[in-house]
């Protein structure tokens, strides 16, 4: 497994992985309506259009994207997703190390993440602490849902 910078040509595969991870992993903690709206808003166009606003990496297993992570150019942790068949193999840990190294480089002292119910245990293992439980708004095609999340942070 290798980690490399995201390329615009990765947008379709990255969007597919994002959508399928929400549907296949997060579905155990969220309602079908939340999963439908949350995964429905994902597109290759979204990944292409946001590429110049962040630093993004993909984890590759042979020629397949099995994970990705991103952080804004201002140091805001955007996300980290791993393919359902590759969870527990250290990919998330390697991706989060990329995020944390970039955050330090950007001068971030405390890295914050909006963690899903599903991802909370992973972030806790990485040294993140829950600041508070919160709601995160997600909209798609005129429908809006509020997703239960945890605001978490780690001192870098």
N, C-alpha and C positions, 0 to 999 in steps of 0.2 A: 504494500500500500504506500502510495506517495501522496504528498500534498503539494499542490501547485496553485498559482494565481488563476483566478477565473478568467476565461476568455469569452468574448461575445458569442462564439459558437457553442458555448456550454449552456446557453440560456434555456433551450428546450429541455435538455436533460435535467438541469437544475430545477426548473419549474415542475417537471414531472415528479422528481424526488420529493420536493416540498409538498406537493399535493398528496402524493401517496403516503408520505410519512404522517401527515395530518389524518388522513383517512384510516391508515393501518395501525398507527401507534396512539395518537391522541384520542382516537375514538373510544378508548376504554375509560376516559375521564370526562368526556364532554358529550352533550346531546347530539343526536343526528342533525338537528337544525343548525347548531353551532358548527359542526363539522362541514356541512354543506356550504354554508356561507364563507367560512374561513378558508376552506380549500378551493372554493369556486373563484375567489378573487385572484388566485395565483395564475400568472401567465409568463410565458417567455418574454413578452414585451415588457412586463414589469421588471424582470431581471436585467434586460438590456438597458432600459431607461434609467435604472438606478445605479448601473455599474460605475458611472463616473462620479458618483456621490459617496462611494464607499471603497473600502478595501475588502475584497472577497476572495476566498480560497475554496478549492474543491479537493476532496479526498478521492483518489483514483485507485481502483482495484482493477488491474489490467487496463482495459479501455473504458471501464464503467465508472461513472460518478456515483460514489456511495455515501457522500456526505458533503456538506458545505457550511461555511460560516461567513459572517460579515460584520463589519464595524464601520460606522460613518467616519468621514474624514475629520469630524469634530470629536471623535472618541466615544460615540454612543454605540453600545453593543446592540446590533440589530437582530442577529439570530444565529442558531446553530441547529442543524438537522442532520440526522444520520438515517440511512435506509434501514427499514425494519429488520432485514436479514443480517445486518452488520452491527446492530446494537450490542454492546458488551464486549467488543473486540478492540477497544482502545482508540477507536477513530475519533470519538467525541473529545477525548482527553487531548489528543494531538491537535485537533482543531482549536480547542479552547486555548492551548498554549500559543497558537498563532495570534489569536485575538488579544491575549494578555500582553504578549511581546509588542504588538503594534500599539496597544493602549499606552504602555510605558513610554514607547518612542514618541507618542503624541503628547506626553506629559500628564496623562491621567493618573491620579493618585488612588482613586476609588472607582473601580469598575462596577457599573450597575447593569443589571439584566432584568428584563420582564420575563420571568419563568412561568411556564405552564404548570398545571398540577402534575402533569406527566414528567416534566423535566426537573422539577424541584429536587428530587433525590440525587440526580446526577450533579447538579450545581452544588448541593451541600457537600458531596464527596470531593468537589474541587475547591472547597474552602469558602464558598459563598454563604452568607447569612441572610435570613429573611429579615427585611426591614418592616414590611407589612403586606397584608393581603390586599388586593385591589381588583378593580375591574378594568378591562381593556376593550375598547369599542372596535368592532370589525364590521365593515359594510360591504355589500356586494349586490348589485342590481336592485337598489332601492330597499334592501332589507338590512337591518342593523341588529346585531346581537352584542351582548356584553359578556365577555369571557372572564371567568375567574382566573386570576394570575397571582403571582407573588413577586413583589419588588424585592430583589436581592442585590447584595453588593459584596465586594471583596476588596480589601486593602491590598494595593500592589506594592 
